[in-house]
Amino acid sequence: MKTTSLRAAAFCAMLLGLGVAVVQAQTIAIQAGRLVDPAAGTASTDQVILVEDGIIKAVGAGLAIPAGATVIDLSDQTVMPGLFDAHTHMCLNVNPERDGGNYFFTSLLDPTGYRAIQGVANARAMLEAGFTTIRDIGNAANYADTDLRRAIDEGLVPGPTMHNAGRIIAPYGGQFQLQQDKRDIGNPEYFYADTRDELRKAIRENIHFGATFIKIVIDDQRYIYSPDDIRFVVEEAALAGMKVAAHCWTEQGARNAIAAGVASIEHGTDMPDEVLQLAKDAGVYLVGTEFTEMAIRETFHGLSDQEIHDLHQQFIDRLRRAHRIGVPMAFGSDVVFVKDGYTRGTLTLTYLDNFIEAGIPAADALRMMTTNAADLMGLSAERGAIAPGLAADIIALPGNPLDDLLALRGVSFVMKDGVVFRHDW
Ligand SMILES: [Zn+2]
């Protein structure tokens, strides 16, 4: 694998004439043997993509390549927009060897600085695998996610374009069972917020420290956020132009979140058809994070093989029904574990098996991994398709993912914002 420096500028400044500085855009021309349009679910052949200053300027067959353009020959590859993962945790590596796969202990033992370094490695691995945009949904200690996003934006380290949630807001206890003599040990992983004042404070502090959307956990305690609680969060977040993602593990949690008008339900583990229909009618996205058996085994310690199988099948059944009903869906993996022989990026791509197992057409899966996720993140005018005016987030692979979704595991070329990050010759 070859990588070019992120600092390699996408354009060059040339001095011409009598001391007049002229900045001339460097054009990149990508020759695409096959170009997939996920929104339409179609592919066209022998296309040319012109990129200038990180932005796609033109796409079409038989486009003239400007003199002096840098030509990237992908004429034997399939080219498509970069992938999205709408539910990631870059700054969390649950360590099954040390902590028995319990991220409560992991979060206690790994401080913010180390979490940020994990984020650097994971973000790079995601980009290598073809993910050019991610939604980091919290569990980043004390805002390691904000620092990671800043470092990526500044070009200090390679990684996808990121949205991040900051500290997760949840009813008292968050996703942990606390110990009454050490009540603070869930901090800073979670903001416990039960009253309106606490909710407003948590939202504002998150925004102040760099969150770009709000993540709430609805229902991991026996007391759960009511529709009114969640509506308050949605309205307060909207004042700052932010969307709300809601972790819902139970049916009641999903019902409350849908009634309150969140942007997305995360996991949606227990959603009967009626509730899926409510989500569809309300235009609420489902980011299903259908755990593979490997993910369940590595993340939830102590389950039997039968329990692992059953939970996985519950996810696959819900994925199949949500697709049949037509709930808007965006791809999200929720990978937090590490596994020998895999990176965070290649582990994320193991989730492609779920689409095949659930019988989801490849074109629909590709939409969930591109245009749908861009819509959920409010990025449709910037990313998620190969079209003039959008950021040049472009990947290539030898196979055709419309015929074989698993071809996405063979990504050979990654460009983000017009800069080539990976090109396997
Ligand atoms: Zn998650």
Residues whose N, C-alpha, C, O or C-beta is under 5 A from the ligand:
A	BS01	ZN	D334
